[in-house]
């Protein structure tokens, strides 16, 4: 919700809030796409944003799917091996920091 809050005059209050119902226009979409690319390093397919409801949840899901699609099987195996070698405390600390697949709340 962080990017949306930065872009919209009315910040979202739930994951079901619609981007355009909150006042977004075509230029806002362009800024959203640029912010996602800068923050997460992925270029979202515009047609998929408009394939259904353009909600916070739908946008987050598309970002996650795009990020996961860029991960190779070898990279995923390495990450899983690293995760299995971590203590529960280390995993919790990592989750508290946030990850490229999501945002932690400030």
Secondary structure, 3 states (H helix, E strand, C coil): CHHHHHHCCCCCCCCCCECCCCCCCHHHHHHHHHHHHHHHCCCCCHHHHCCCCCEHHHHHHHHHHHHHHCCCHHHHHHHHHHHHCCCHHHHHHHHHHCECCECCCC
